[in-house]
Amino acid sequence: MAGEVAHIQVFGQHIILLNSTKAAIEMLDKKSVKYSDRAVPPFVGDLLGNRHSLPLLSYGDTFRETRKRFHRIIGTRAAVEEFSDIKSMEIHKFLKRVLADPERLAAHLRMYVEYVLYLLGVH
């Protein structure tokens, strides 16, 4: 690699290679809002309809507002413990649905995620 920053494209995916500490600090620390983001896996984001869920949101106002709301609702140990029984029960129901009808896995996943988002107040 000749310079501090290089770009390659593999199977349509853009990859930026940083070859120095200086380049890494410049791009990932000082300009993180501009250059840092998440890759959205097509299966999870598009096919299952979860593109707008917190783990798949692009950085920006919507991401920050959703993260704040999520943290207010389930950001403490007490909140996590409060949801523990509900989580176990819903995972059990999800697994039963998958066992009963494995051909509809995508639909089962979508329903589970929508229910969890509903519980968290994220619509």
Number of C-alpha atoms within 10 A of each C-alpha: 8 6 10 13 14 12 9 10 9 7 5 7 9 10 11 11 15 18 14 12 10 10 15 16 13 12 17 14 12 11 12 13 12 11 11 13 13 10 11 15 11 12 12 15 17 12 13 17 17 20 18 16 17 18 13 17 20 18 16 11 9 13 17 14 12 18 17 12 15 16 13 12 14 15 13 11 8 10 13 13 12 12 14 12 11 13 14 11 11 15 13 12 14 17 15 12 16 17 12 10 11 13 10 12 16 16 16 19 19 15 14 16 16 17 15 15 15 11 13 16 12 16 12
